[in-house]
Amino acid sequence: MEPVAWDADGALYSLWGSTKGLWLARSLDQGETWTSWHIVDRDEVSYYPYLTARGHGELAATWSSGKGDTLQALRG
């Protein structure tokens, strides 16, 4: 399950990982349409994303990447 968060303006954000990094999407119309960005480019899978929003488009995110000896906990 991908995390979602709303900011003070009512914008809806979604964050998810893939085998090539992390993606962020924003909807300004309650999920009807979305704009998305590839925000982290990695050669390892990114997973367990967490997202929170506040104010006017202020976001904080954490996620994990890699496995075994390459496991990393990251934030952005």
Secondary structure, DSSP 8 states (H G I E B T S, - for coil): ---EEE-TT--EEEEEEETTEEEEEEESSTTSS-EEEEEEE-SS-EEEEEEEEETTTEEEEEEEE--GGG-EEEE-
